[in-house]
Amino acid sequence: TLSNNSVAYFNGYKLPQVGVVSMDTTIFDISEVPKEEININSEVEIISENYHIDDVAKNAGTIGYEVLTRLGNRYMRVYRY
């Protein structure tokens, strides 16, 4: 449900999600980010202070709890307090 209906953040840039979310693959448009800021190890924020879990859930037509519990155990998580 997030296909073409989500965003990620990278160094303060809002990156629109492009196309269909397929299995574990999601594509974000980085065309507005200067090339010198991007490298092979760059990471984007999918759920963060910039894009709160409730915003993700609203775009998916659900609630934050469901988004968090359906992520599964294949994804790396970084918890910050």
mmCIF file of the N, C-alpha and C atoms, coordinates in Angstrom:
data_MODEL
# 
_entry.id   MODEL 
# 
loop_
_atom_site.group_PDB 
_atom_site.id 
_atom_site.type_symbol 
_atom_site.label_atom_id 
_atom_site.label_alt_id 
_atom_site.label_comp_id 
_atom_site.label_asym_id 
_atom_site.label_entity_id 
_atom_site.label_seq_id 
_atom_site.pdbx_PDB_ins_code 
_atom_site.Cartn_x 
_atom_site.Cartn_y 
_atom_site.Cartn_z 
_atom_site.occupancy 
_atom_site.B_iso_or_equiv 
_atom_site.pdbx_formal_charge 
_atom_site.auth_seq_id 
_atom_site.auth_comp_id 
_atom_site.auth_asym_id 
_atom_site.auth_atom_id 
_atom_site.pdbx_PDB_model_num 
ATOM 1   N N  . THR A 1 1  ? 0.809  -1.216 0.000  1.00 0.00 ? 1  THR A N  1 
ATOM 2   C CA . THR A 1 1  ? 0.000  0.000  0.000  1.00 0.00 ? 1  THR A CA 1 
ATOM 3   C C  . THR A 1 1  ? 0.840  1.262  0.000  1.00 0.00 ? 1  THR A C  1 
ATOM 4   N N  . LEU A 1 2  ? 2.129  1.129  0.230  1.00 0.00 ? 2  LEU A N  1 
ATOM 5   C CA . LEU A 1 2  ? 3.000  2.314  0.218  1.00 0.00 ? 2  LEU A CA 1 
ATOM 6   C C  . LEU A 1 2  ? 3.599  2.601  -1.152 1.00 0.00 ? 2  LEU A C  1 
ATOM 7   N N  . SER A 1 3  ? 3.307  1.781  -2.143 1.00 0.00 ? 3  SER A N  1 
ATOM 8   C CA . SER A 1 3  ? 3.846  2.021  -3.476 1.00 0.00 ? 3  SER A CA 1 
ATOM 9   C C  . SER A 1 3  ? 3.445  3.399  -3.981 1.00 0.00 ? 3  SER A C  1 
ATOM 10  N N  . ASN A 1 4  ? 4.442  4.194  -4.358 1.00 0.00 ? 4  ASN A N  1 
ATOM 11  C CA . ASN A 1 4  ? 4.249  5.590  -4.796 1.00 0.00 ? 4  ASN A CA 1 
ATOM 12  C C  . ASN A 1 4  ? 3.550  6.455  -3.751 1.00 0.00 ? 4  ASN A C  1 
ATOM 13  N N  . ASN A 1 5  ? 3.637  6.072  -2.488 1.00 0.00 ? 5  ASN A N  1 
ATOM 14  C CA . ASN A 1 5  ? 2.904  6.776  -1.442 1.00 0.00 ? 5  ASN A CA 1 
ATOM 15  C C  . ASN A 1 5  ? 3.711  6.887  -0.153 1.00 0.00 ? 5  ASN A C  1 
ATOM 16  N N  . SER A 1 6  ? 5.022  7.007  -0.273 1.00 0.00 ? 6  SER A N  1 
ATOM 17  C CA . SER A 1 6  ? 5.861  7.093  0.911  1.00 0.00 ? 6  SER A CA 1 
ATOM 18  C C  . SER A 1 6  ? 7.067  7.978  0.621  1.00 0.00 ? 6  SER A C  1 
ATOM 19  N N  . VAL A 1 7  ? 7.855  8.238  1.639  1.00 0.00 ? 7  VAL A N  1 
ATOM 20  C CA . VAL A 1 7  ? 9.087  9.011  1.496  1.00 0.00 ? 7  VAL A CA 1 
ATOM 21  C C  . VAL A 1 7  ? 10.154 8.423  2.410  1.00 0.00 ? 7  VAL A C  1 
ATOM 22  N N  . ALA A 1 8  ? 11.373 8.835  2.174  1.00 0.00 ? 8  ALA A N  1 
ATOM 23  C CA . ALA A 1 8  ? 12.490 8.556  3.071  1.00 0.00 ? 8  ALA A CA 1 
ATOM 24  C C  . ALA A 1 8  ? 13.259 9.862  3.188  1.00 0.00 ? 8  ALA A C  1 
ATOM 25  N N  . TYR A 1 9  ? 14.161 9.930  4.134  1.00 0.00 ? 9  TYR A N  1 
ATOM 26  C CA . TYR A 1 9  ? 14.989 11.127 4.302  1.00 0.00 ? 9  TYR A CA 1 
ATOM 27  C C  . TYR A 1 9  ? 16.457 10.751 4.257  1.00 0.00 ? 9  TYR A C  1 
ATOM 28  N N  . PHE A 1 10 ? 17.240 11.631 3.645  1.00 0.00 ? 10 PHE A N  1 
ATOM 29  C CA . PHE A 1 10 ? 18.682 11.451 3.559  1.00 0.00 ? 10 PHE A CA 1 
ATOM 30  C C  . PHE A 1 10 ? 19.333 12.811 3.698  1.00 0.00 ? 10 PHE A C  1 
ATOM 31  N N  . ASN A 1 11 ? 20.103 13.003 4.760  1.00 0.00 ? 11 ASN A N  1 
ATOM 32  C CA . ASN A 1 11 ? 20.811 14.274 4.995  1.00 0.00 ? 11 ASN A CA 1 
ATOM 33  C C  . ASN A 1 11 ? 19.889 15.493 4.854  1.00 0.00 ? 11 ASN A C  1 
ATOM 34  N N  . GLY A 1 12 ? 18.672 15.374 5.328  1.00 0.00 ? 12 GLY A N  1 
ATOM 35  C CA . GLY A 1 12 ? 17.730 16.483 5.265  1.00 0.00 ? 12 GLY A CA 1 
ATOM 36  C C  . GLY A 1 12 ? 16.930 16.570 3.979  1.00 0.00 ? 12 GLY A C  1 
ATOM 37  N N  . TYR A 1 13 ? 17.235 15.737 3.012  1.00 0.00 ? 13 TYR A N  1 
ATOM 38  C CA . TYR A 1 13 ? 16.490 15.715 1.751  1.00 0.00 ? 13 TYR A CA 1 
ATOM 39  C C  . TYR A 1 13 ? 15.317 14.749 1.865  1.00 0.00 ? 13 TYR A C  1 
ATOM 40  N N  . LYS A 1 14 ? 14.170 15.188 1.420  1.00 0.00 ? 14 LYS A N  1 
ATOM 41  C CA . LYS A 1 14 ? 12.988 14.331 1.382  1.00 0.00 ? 14 LYS A CA 1 
ATOM 42  C C  . LYS A 1 14 ? 12.988 13.594 0.050  1.00 0.00 ? 14 LYS A C  1 
ATOM 43  N N  . LEU A 1 15 ? 13.024 12.273 0.114  1.00 0.00 ? 15 LEU A N  1 
ATOM 44  C CA . LEU A 1 15 ? 13.114 11.439 -1.086 1.00 0.00 ? 15 LEU A CA 1 
ATOM 45  C C  . LEU A 1 15 ? 11.786 10.738 -1.329 1.00 0.00 ? 15 LEU A C  1 
ATOM 46  N N  . PRO A 1 16 ? 11.089 11.048 -2.414 1.00 0.00 ? 16 PRO A N  1 
ATOM 47  C CA . PRO A 1 16 ? 9.832  10.353 -2.691 1.00 0.00 ? 16 PRO A CA 1 
ATOM 48  C C  . PRO A 1 16 ? 10.077 8.896  -3.098 1.00 0.00 ? 16 PRO A C  1 
ATOM 49  N N  . GLN A 1 17 ? 9.212  8.028  -2.645 1.00 0.00 ? 17 GLN A N  1 
ATOM 50  C CA . GLN A 1 17 ? 9.276  6.623  -3.021 1.00 0.00 ? 17 GLN A CA 1 
ATOM 51  C C  . GLN A 1 17 ? 8.719  6.503  -4.433 1.00 0.00 ? 17 GLN A C  1 
ATOM 52  N N  . VAL A 1 18 ? 9.367  5.687  -5.255 1.00 0.00 ? 18 VAL A N  1 
ATOM 53  C CA . VAL A 1 18 ? 9.008  5.584  -6.666 1.00 0.00 ? 18 VAL A CA 1 
ATOM 54  C C  . VAL A 1 18 ? 8.661  4.143  -7.008 1.00 0.00 ? 18 VAL A C  1 
ATOM 55  N N  . GLY A 1 19 ? 7.553  3.958  -7.679 1.00 0.00 ? 19 GLY A N  1 
ATOM 56  C CA . GLY A 1 19 ? 7.188  2.630  -8.159 1.00 0.00 ? 19 GLY A CA 1 
ATOM 57  C C  . GLY A 1 19 ? 6.606  1.737  -7.088 1.00 0.00 ? 19 GLY A C  1 
ATOM 58  N N  . VAL A 1 20 ? 6.609  0.456  -7.396 1.00 0.00 ? 20 VAL A N  1 
ATOM 59  C CA . VAL A 1 20 ? 5.982  -0.550 -6.549 1.00 0.00 ? 20 VAL A CA 1 
ATOM 60  C C  . VAL A 1 20 ? 6.985  -1.099 -5.539 1.00 0.00 ? 20 VAL A C  1 
ATOM 61  N N  . VAL A 1 21 ? 6.558  -1.212 -4.295 1.00 0.00 ? 21 VAL A N  1 
ATOM 62  C CA . VAL A 1 21 ? 7.366  -1.893 -3.286 1.00 0.00 ? 21 VAL A CA 1 
ATOM 63  C C  . VAL A 1 21 ? 7.258  -3.381 -3.587 1.00 0.00 ? 21 VAL A C  1 
ATOM 64  N N  . SER A 1 22 ? 8.404  -4.010 -3.827 1.00 0.00 ? 22 SER A N  1 
ATOM 65  C CA . SER A 1 22 ? 8.417  -5.414 -4.232 1.00 0.00 ? 22 SER A CA 1 
ATOM 66  C C  . SER A 1 22 ? 9.315  -6.211 -3.301 1.00 0.00 ? 22 SER A C  1 
ATOM 67  N N  . MET A 1 23 ? 8.705  -7.145 -2.584 1.00 0.00 ? 23 MET A N  1 
ATOM 68  C CA . MET A 1 23 ? 9.433  -7.965 -1.612 1.00 0.00 ? 23 MET A CA 1 
ATOM 69  C C  . MET A 1 23 ? 10.165 -7.022 -0.647 1.00 0.00 ? 23 MET A C  1 
ATOM 70  N N  . ASP A 1 24 ? 11.489 -7.041 -0.620 1.00 0.00 ? 24 ASP A N  1 
ATOM 71  C CA . ASP A 1 24 ? 12.257 -6.175 0.271  1.00 0.00 ? 24 ASP A CA 1 
ATOM 72  C C  . ASP A 1 24 ? 12.892 -5.008 -0.475 1.00 0.00 ? 24 ASP A C  1 
ATOM 73  N N  . THR A 1 25 ? 12.440 -4.727 -1.681 1.00 0.00 ? 25 THR A N  1 
ATOM 74  C CA . THR A 1 25 ? 13.051 -3.688 -2.494 1.00 0.00 ? 25 THR A CA 1 
ATOM 75  C C  . THR A 1 25 ? 12.136 -2.476 -2.602 1.00 0.00 ? 25 THR A C  1 
ATOM 76  N N  . THR A 1 26 ? 12.691 -1.328 -2.285 1.00 0.00 ? 26 THR A N  1 
ATOM 77  C CA . THR A 1 26 ? 11.979 -0.065 -2.406 1.00 0.00 ? 26 THR A CA 1 
ATOM 78  C C  . THR A 1 26 ? 12.918 0.922  -3.069 1.00 0.00 ? 26 THR A C  1 
ATOM 79  N N  . ILE A 1 27 ? 12.419 1.713  -3.995 1.00 0.00 ? 27 ILE A N  1 
ATOM 80  C CA . ILE A 1 27 ? 13.250 2.675  -4.717 1.00 0.00 ? 27 ILE A CA 1 
ATOM 81  C C  . ILE A 1 27 ? 12.826 4.083  -4.328 1.00 0.00 ? 27 ILE A C  1 
ATOM 82  N N  . PHE A 1 28 ? 13.819 4.930  -4.063 1.00 0.00 ? 28 PHE A N  1 
ATOM 83  C CA . PHE A 1 28 ? 13.576 6.332  -3.734 1.00 0.00 ? 28 PHE A CA 1 
ATOM 84  C C  . PHE A 1 28 ? 14.290 7.214  -4.749 1.00 0.00 ? 28 PHE A C  1 
ATOM 85  N N  . ASP A 1 29 ? 13.673 8.314  -5.095 1.00 0.00 ? 29 ASP A N  1 
ATOM 86  C CA . ASP A 1 29 ? 14.223 9.264  -6.058 1.00 0.00 ? 29 ASP A CA 1 
ATOM 87  C C  . ASP A 1 29 ? 15.259 10.143 -5.367 1.00 0.00 ? 29 ASP A C  1 
ATOM 88  N N  . ILE A 1 30 ? 16.522 9.991  -5.739 1.00 0.00 ? 30 ILE A N  1 
ATOM 89  C CA . ILE A 1 30 ? 17.605 10.769 -5.135 1.00 0.00 ? 30 ILE A CA 1 
ATOM 90  C C  . ILE A 1 30 ? 18.109 11.872 -6.068 1.00 0.00 ? 30 ILE A C  1 
ATOM 91  N N  . SER A 1 31 ? 17.357 12.190 -7.093 1.00 0.00 ? 31 SER A N  1 
ATOM 92  C CA . SER A 1 31 ? 17.826 13.143 -8.102 1.00 0.00 ? 31 SER A CA 1 
ATOM 93  C C  . SER A 1 31 ? 18.076 14.547 -7.556 1.00 0.00 ? 31 SER A C  1 
ATOM 94  N N  . GLU A 1 32 ? 17.473 14.914 -6.435 1.00 0.00 ? 32 GLU A N  1 
ATOM 95  C CA . GLU A 1 32 ? 17.683 16.245 -5.848 1.00 0.00 ? 32 GLU A CA 1 
ATOM 96  C C  . GLU A 1 32 ? 18.902 16.298 -4.933 1.00 0.00 ? 32 GLU A C  1 
ATOM 97  N N  . VAL A 1 33 ? 19.484 15.155 -4.610 1.00 0.00 ? 33 VAL A N  1 
ATOM 98  C CA . VAL A 1 33 ? 20.647 15.095 -3.717 1.00 0.00 ? 33 VAL A CA 1 
ATOM 99  C C  . VAL A 1 33 ? 21.911 15.280 -4.540 1.00 0.00 ? 33 VAL A C  1 
ATOM 100 N N  . PRO A 1 34 ? 22.787 16.213 -4.126 1.00 0.00 ? 34 PRO A N  1 
ATOM 101 C CA . PRO A 1 34 ? 24.056 16.383 -4.850 1.00 0.00 ? 34 PRO A CA 1 
ATOM 102 C C  . PRO A 1 34 ? 24.861 15.080 -4.868 1.00 0.00 ? 34 PRO A C  1 
ATOM 103 N N  . LYS A 1 35 ? 25.428 14.754 -6.006 1.00 0.00 ? 35 LYS A N  1 
ATOM 104 C CA . LYS A 1 35 ? 26.139 13.488 -6.180 1.00 0.00 ? 35 LYS A CA 1 
ATOM 105 C C  . LYS A 1 35 ? 27.265 13.291 -5.175 1.00 0.00 ? 35 LYS A C  1 
ATOM 106 N N  . GLU A 1 36 ? 27.918 14.374 -4.784 1.00 0.00 ? 36 GLU A N  1 
ATOM 107 C CA . GLU A 1 36 ? 29.040 14.244 -3.849 1.00 0.00 ? 36 GLU A CA 1 
ATOM 108 C C  . GLU A 1 36 ? 28.599 13.832 -2.442 1.00 0.00 ? 36 GLU A C  1 
ATOM 109 N N  . GLU A 1 37 ? 27.308 13.903 -2.151 1.00 0.00 ? 37 GLU A N  1 
ATOM 110 C CA . GLU A 1 37 ? 26.796 13.494 -0.834 1.00 0.00 ? 37 GLU A CA 1 
ATOM 111 C C  . GLU A 1 37 ? 26.413 12.020 -0.789 1.00 0.00 ? 37 GLU A C  1 
ATOM 112 N N  . ILE A 1 38 ? 26.430 11.354 -1.919 1.00 0.00 ? 38 ILE A N  1 
ATOM 113 C CA . ILE A 1 38 ? 25.962 9.971  -1.996 1.00 0.00 ? 38 ILE A CA 1 
ATOM 114 C C  . ILE A 1 38 ? 27.128 9.037  -2.242 1.00 0.00 ? 38 ILE A C  1 
ATOM 115 N N  . ASN A 1 39 ? 27.149 7.919  -1.508 1.00 0.00 ? 39 ASN A N  1 
ATOM 116 C CA . ASN A 1 39 ? 28.120 6.870  -1.786 1.00 0.00 ? 39 ASN A CA 1 
ATOM 117 C C  . ASN A 1 39 ? 27.451 5.513  -1.575 1.00 0.00 ? 39 ASN A C  1 
ATOM 118 N N  . ILE A 1 40 ? 28.156 4.472  -1.873 1.00 0.00 ? 40 ILE A N  1 
ATOM 119 C CA . ILE A 1 40 ? 27.600 3.121  -1.834 1.00 0.00 ? 40 ILE A CA 1 
ATOM 120 C C  . ILE A 1 40 ? 27.101 2.740  -0.439 1.00 0.00 ? 40 ILE A C  1 
ATOM 121 N N  . ASN A 1 41 ? 27.639 3.338  0.602  1.00 0.00 ? 41 ASN A N  1 
ATOM 122 C CA . ASN A 1 41 ? 27.244 3.015  1.975  1.00 0.00 ? 41 ASN A CA 1 
ATOM 123 C C  . ASN A 1 41 ? 26.239 3.997  2.560  1.00 0.00 ? 41 ASN A C  1 
ATOM 124 N N  . SER A 1 42 ? 25.697 4.862  1.746  1.00 0.00 ? 42 SER A N  1 
ATOM 125 C CA . SER A 1 42 ? 24.714 5.831  2.232  1.00 0.00 ? 42 SER A CA 1 
ATOM 126 C C  . SER A 1 42 ? 23.468 5.115  2.741  1.00 0.00 ? 42 SER A C  1 
ATOM 127 N N  . GLU A 1 43 ? 22.897 5.660  3.793  1.00 0.00 ? 43 GLU A N  1 
ATOM 128 C CA . GLU A 1 43 ? 21.680 5.098  4.369  1.00 0.00 ? 43 GLU A CA 1 
ATOM 129 C C  . GLU A 1 43 ? 20.589 6.149  4.350  1.00 0.00 ? 43 GLU A C  1 
ATOM 130 N N  . VAL A 1 44 ? 19.358 5.692  4.201  1.00 0.00 ? 44 VAL A N  1 
ATOM 131 C CA . VAL A 1 44 ? 18.207 6.587  4.265  1.00 0.00 ? 44 VAL A CA 1 
ATOM 132 C C  . VAL A 1 44 ? 17.392 6.248  5.506  1.00 0.00 ? 44 VAL A C  1 
ATOM 133 N N  . GLU A 1 45 ? 16.627 7.226  5.971  1.00 0.00 ? 45 GLU A N  1 
ATOM 134 C CA . GLU A 1 45 ? 15.753 7.025  7.124  1.00 0.00 ? 45 GLU A CA 1 
ATOM 135 C C  . GLU A 1 45 ? 14.351 6.684  6.613  1.00 0.00 ? 45 GLU A C  1 
ATOM 136 N N  . ILE A 1 46 ? 13.874 5.518  6.954  1.00 0.00 ? 46 ILE A N  1 
ATOM 137 C CA . ILE A 1 46 ? 12.540 5.096  6.543  1.00 0.00 ? 46 ILE A CA 1 
ATOM 138 C C  . ILE A 1 46 ? 11.513 5.502  7.594  1.00 0.00 ? 46 ILE A C  1 
ATOM 139 N N  . ILE A 1 47 ? 11.834 5.276  8.845  1.00 0.00 ? 47 ILE A N  1 
ATOM 140 C CA . ILE A 1 47 ? 11.011 5.706  9.983  1.00 0.00 ? 47 ILE A CA 1 
ATOM 141 C C  . ILE A 1 47 ? 11.950 6.472  10.898 1.00 0.00 ? 47 ILE A C  1 
ATOM 142 N N  . SER A 1 48 ? 11.626 7.734  11.147 1.00 0.00 ? 48 SER A N  1 
ATOM 143 C CA . SER A 1 48 ? 12.549 8.569  11.924 1.00 0.00 ? 48 SER A CA 1 
ATOM 144 C C  . SER A 1 48 ? 11.811 9.774  12.485 1.00 0.00 ? 48 SER A C  1 
ATOM 145 N N  . GLU A 1 49 ? 12.583 10.698 13.041 1.00 0.00 ? 49 GLU A N  1 
ATOM 146 C CA . GLU A 1 49 ? 11.992 11.954 13.519 1.00 0.00 ? 49 GLU A CA 1 
ATOM 147 C C  . GLU A 1 49 ? 11.380 12.733 12.363 1.00 0.00 ? 49 GLU A C  1 
ATOM 148 N N  . ASN A 1 50 ? 11.954 12.596 11.185 1.00 0.00 ? 50 ASN A N  1 
ATOM 149 C CA . ASN A 1 50 ? 11.450 13.305 10.012 1.00 0.00 ? 50 ASN A CA 1 
ATOM 150 C C  . ASN A 1 50 ? 10.185 12.678 9.440  1.00 0.00 ? 50 ASN A C  1 
ATOM 151 N N  . TYR A 1 51 ? 10.067 11.362 9.552  1.00 0.00 ? 51 TYR A N  1 
ATOM 152 C CA . TYR A 1 51 ? 8.922  10.634 8.994  1.00 0.00 ? 51 TYR A CA 1 
ATOM 153 C C  . TYR A 1 51 ? 8.462  9.636  10.055 1.00 0.00 ? 51 TYR A C  1 
ATOM 154 N N  . HIS A 1 52 ? 7.606  10.116 10.924 1.00 0.00 ? 52 HIS A N  1 
ATOM 155 C CA . HIS A 1 52 ? 7.151  9.377  12.096 1.00 0.00 ? 52 HIS A CA 1 
ATOM 156 C C  . HIS A 1 52 ? 6.357  8.136  11.691 1.00 0.00 ? 52 HIS A C  1 
ATOM 157 N N  . ILE A 1 53 ? 6.376  7.137  12.537 1.00 0.00 ? 53 ILE A N  1 
ATOM 158 C CA . ILE A 1 53 ? 5.662  5.888  12.264 1.00 0.00 ? 53 ILE A CA 1 
ATOM 159 C C  . ILE A 1 53 ? 4.176  6.127  11.986 1.00 0.00 ? 53 ILE A C  1 
ATOM 160 N N  . ASP A 1 54 ? 3.582  7.109  12.638 1.00 0.00 ? 54 ASP A N  1 
ATOM 161 C CA . ASP A 1 54 ? 2.168  7.392  12.393 1.00 0.00 ? 54 ASP A CA 1 
ATOM 162 C C  . ASP A 1 54 ? 1.936  7.982  11.004 1.00 0.00 ? 54 ASP A C  1 
ATOM 163 N N  . ASP A 1 55 ? 2.923  8.694  10.472 1.00 0.00 ? 55 ASP A N  1 
ATOM 164 C CA . ASP A 1 55 ? 2.828  9.202  9.090  1.00 0.00 ? 55 ASP A CA 1 
ATOM 165 C C  . ASP A 1 55 ? 2.927  8.055  8.094  1.00 0.00 ? 55 ASP A C  1 
ATOM 166 N N  . VAL A 1 56 ? 3.846  7.128  8.356  1.00 0.00 ? 56 VAL A N  1 
ATOM 167 C CA . VAL A 1 56 ? 3.983  5.945  7.505  1.00 0.00 ? 56 VAL A CA 1 
ATOM 168 C C  . VAL A 1 56 ? 2.659  5.176  7.508  1.00 0.00 ? 56 VAL A C  1 
ATOM 169 N N  . ALA A 1 57 ? 2.124  4.970  8.697  1.00 0.00 ? 57 ALA A N  1 
ATOM 170 C CA . ALA A 1 57 ? 0.879  4.216  8.838  1.00 0.00 ? 57 ALA A CA 1 
ATOM 171 C C  . ALA A 1 57 ? -0.278 4.907  8.124  1.00 0.00 ? 57 ALA A C  1 
ATOM 172 N N  . LYS A 1 58 ? -0.372 6.217  8.265  1.00 0.00 ? 58 LYS A N  1 
ATOM 173 C CA . LYS A 1 58 ? -1.449 6.959  7.596  1.00 0.00 ? 58 LYS A CA 1 
ATOM 174 C C  . LYS A 1 58 ? -1.367 6.760  6.084  1.00 0.00 ? 58 LYS A C  1 
ATOM 175 N N  . ASN A 1 59 ? -0.161 6.849  5.523  1.00 0.00 ? 59 ASN A N  1 
ATOM 176 C CA . ASN A 1 59 ? 0.014  6.645  4.081  1.00 0.00 ? 59 ASN A CA 1 
ATOM 177 C C  . ASN A 1 59 ? -0.297 5.208  3.659  1.00 0.00 ? 59 ASN A C  1 
ATOM 178 N N  . ALA A 1 60 ? -0.144 4.266  4.591  1.00 0.00 ? 60 ALA A N  1 
ATOM 179 C CA . ALA A 1 60 ? -0.434 2.863  4.298  1.00 0.00 ? 60 ALA A CA 1 
ATOM 180 C C  . ALA A 1 60 ? -1.884 2.499  4.611  1.00 0.00 ? 60 ALA A C  1 
ATOM 181 N N  . GLY A 1 61 ? -2.616 3.433  5.196  1.00 0.00 ? 61 GLY A N  1 
ATOM 182 C CA . GLY A 1 61 ? -4.011 3.167  5.521  1.00 0.00 ? 61 GLY A CA 1 
ATOM 183 C C  . GLY A 1 61 ? -4.185 2.257  6.727  1.00 0.00 ? 61 GLY A C  1 
ATOM 184 N N  . THR A 1 62 ? -3.284 2.375  7.707  1.00 0.00 ? 62 THR A N  1 
ATOM 185 C CA . THR A 1 62 ? -3.344 1.529  8.887  1.00 0.00 ? 62 THR A CA 1 
ATOM 186 C C  . THR A 1 62 ? -2.904 2.319  10.110 1.00 0.00 ? 62 THR A C  1 
ATOM 187 N N  . ILE A 1 63 ? -2.456 1.635  11.152 1.00 0.00 ? 63 ILE A N  1 
ATOM 188 C CA . ILE A 1 63 ? -1.960 2.280  12.367 1.00 0.00 ? 63 ILE A CA 1 
ATOM 189 C C  . ILE A 1 63 ? -0.494 1.921  12.573 1.00 0.00 ? 63 ILE A C  1 
ATOM 190 N N  . GLY A 1 64 ? 0.209  2.736  13.353 1.00 0.00 ? 64 GLY A N  1 
ATOM 191 C CA . GLY A 1 64 ? 1.631  2.525  13.591 1.00 0.00 ? 64 GLY A CA 1 
ATOM 192 C C  . GLY A 1 64 ? 1.968  1.164  14.164 1.00 0.00 ? 64 GLY A C  1 
ATOM 193 N N  . TYR A 1 65 ? 1.137  0.678  15.058 1.00 0.00 ? 65 TYR A N  1 
ATOM 194 C CA . TYR A 1 65 ? 1.388  -0.633 15.665 1.00 0.00 ? 65 TYR A CA 1 
ATOM 195 C C  . TYR A 1 65 ? 1.487  -1.720 14.608 1.00 0.00 ? 65 TYR A C  1 
ATOM 196 N N  . GLU A 1 66 ? 0.584  -1.709 13.643 1.00 0.00 ? 66 GLU A N  1 
ATOM 197 C CA . GLU A 1 66 ? 0.605  -2.729 12.596 1.00 0.00 ? 66 GLU A CA 1 
ATOM 198 C C  . GLU A 1 66 ? 1.869  -2.632 11.748 1.00 0.00 ? 66 GLU A C  1 
ATOM 199 N N  . VAL A 1 67 ? 2.290  -1.419 11.430 1.00 0.00 ? 67 VAL A N  1 
ATOM 200 C CA . VAL A 1 67 ? 3.520  -1.246 10.638 1.00 0.00 ? 67 VAL A CA 1 
ATOM 201 C C  . VAL A 1 67 ? 4.700  -1.851 11.384 1.00 0.00 ? 67 VAL A C  1 
ATOM 202 N N  . LEU A 1 68 ? 4.832  -1.536 12.664 1.00 0.00 ? 68 LEU A N  1 
ATOM 203 C CA . LEU A 1 68 ? 5.973  -2.033 13.439 1.00 0.00 ? 68 LEU A CA 1 
ATOM 204 C C  . LEU A 1 68 ? 5.947  -3.543 13.614 1.00 0.00 ? 68 LEU A C  1 
ATOM 205 N N  . THR A 1 69 ? 4.786  -4.120 13.819 1.00 0.00 ? 69 THR A N  1 
ATOM 206 C CA . THR A 1 69 ? 4.726  -5.561 14.065 1.00 0.00 ? 69 THR A CA 1 
ATOM 207 C C  . THR A 1 69 ? 4.825  -6.371 12.781 1.00 0.00 ? 69 THR A C  1 
ATOM 208 N N  . ARG A 1 70 ? 4.616  -5.755 11.631 1.00 0.00 ? 70 ARG A N  1 
ATOM 209 C CA . ARG A 1 70 ? 4.675  -6.496 10.367 1.00 0.00 ? 70 ARG A CA 1 
ATOM 210 C C  . ARG A 1 70 ? 6.019  -6.355 9.656  1.00 0.00 ? 70 ARG A C  1 
ATOM 211 N N  . LEU A 1 71 ? 6.960  -5.651 10.249 1.00 0.00 ? 71 LEU A N  1 
ATOM 212 C CA . LEU A 1 71 ? 8.266  -5.494 9.613  1.00 0.00 ? 71 LEU A CA 1 
ATOM 213 C C  . LEU A 1 71 ? 9.012  -6.816 9.507  1.00 0.00 ? 71 LEU A C  1 
ATOM 214 N N  . GLY A 1 72 ? 8.795  -7.717 10.420 1.00 0.00 ? 72 GLY A N  1 
ATOM 215 C CA . GLY A 1 72 ? 9.502  -8.993 10.391 1.00 0.00 ? 72 GLY A CA 1 
ATOM 216 C C  . GLY A 1 72 ? 10.871 -8.885 11.026 1.00 0.00 ? 72 GLY A C  1 
ATOM 217 N N  . ASN A 1 73 ? 11.632 -9.957 10.946 1.00 0.00 ? 73 ASN A N  1 
ATOM 218 C CA . ASN A 1 73 ? 12.941 -9.975 11.617 1.00 0.00 ? 73 ASN A CA 1 
ATOM 219 C C  . ASN A 1 73 ? 14.113 -9.909 10.645 1.00 0.00 ? 73 ASN A C  1 
ATOM 220 N N  . ARG A 1 74 ? 13.854 -9.653 9.364  1.00 0.00 ? 74 ARG A N  1 
ATOM 221 C CA . ARG A 1 74 ? 14.941 -9.594 8.378  1.00 0.00 ? 74 ARG A CA 1 
ATOM 222 C C  . ARG A 1 74 ? 15.624 -8.236 8.309  1.00 0.00 ? 74 ARG A C  1 
ATOM 223 N N  . TYR A 1 75 ? 15.073 -7.239 8.973  1.00 0.00 ? 75 TYR A N  1 
ATOM 224 C CA . TYR A 1 75 ? 15.575 -5.879 8.818  1.00 0.00 ? 75 TYR A CA 1 
ATOM 225 C C  . TYR A 1 75 ? 16.447 -5.464 9.983  1.00 0.00 ? 75 TYR A C  1 
ATOM 226 N N  . MET A 1 76 ? 17.515 -4.742 9.660  1.00 0.00 ? 76 MET A N  1 
ATOM 227 C CA . MET A 1 76 ? 18.362 -4.190 10.704 1.00 0.00 ? 76 MET A CA 1 
ATOM 228 C C  . MET A 1 76 ? 17.626 -3.042 11.365 1.00 0.00 ? 76 MET A C  1 
ATOM 229 N N  . ARG A 1 77 ? 17.673 -3.005 12.665 1.00 0.00 ? 77 ARG A N  1 
ATOM 230 C CA . ARG A 1 77 ? 17.032 -1.930 13.407 1.00 0.00 ? 77 ARG A CA 1 
ATOM 231 C C  . ARG A 1 77 ? 18.075 -1.180 14.207 1.00 0.00 ? 77 ARG A C  1 
ATOM 232 N N  . VAL A 1 78 ? 17.931 0.121  14.276 1.00 0.00 ? 78 VAL A N  1 
ATOM 233 C CA . VAL A 1 78 ? 18.781 0.954  15.099 1.00 0.00 ? 78 VAL A CA 1 
ATOM 234 C C  . VAL A 1 78 ? 17.853 1.744  16.014 1.00 0.00 ? 78 VAL A C  1 
ATOM 235 N N  . TYR A 1 79 ? 17.959 1.499  17.302 1.00 0.00 ? 79 TYR A N  1 
ATOM 236 C CA . TYR A 1 79 ? 17.121 2.187  18.275 1.00 0.00 ? 79 TYR A CA 1 
ATOM 237 C C  . TYR A 1 79 ? 17.903 3.338  18.882 1.00 0.00 ? 79 TYR A C  1 
ATOM 238 N N  . ARG A 1 80 ? 17.294 4.505  18.902 1.00 0.00 ? 80 ARG A N  1 
ATOM 239 C CA . ARG A 1 80 ? 17.944 5.681  19.488 1.00 0.00 ? 80 ARG A CA 1 
ATOM 240 C C  . ARG A 1 80 ? 17.056 6.238  20.572 1.00 0.00 ? 80 ARG A C  1 
ATOM 241 N N  . TYR A 1 81 ? 17.654 6.573  21.673 1.00 0.00 ? 81 TYR A N  1 
ATOM 242 C CA . TYR A 1 81 ? 16.889 7.119  22.812 1.00 0.00 ? 81 TYR A CA 1 
ATOM 243 C C  . TYR A 1 81 ? 17.202 8.552  23.034 1.00 0.00 ? 81 TYR A C  1 
# 
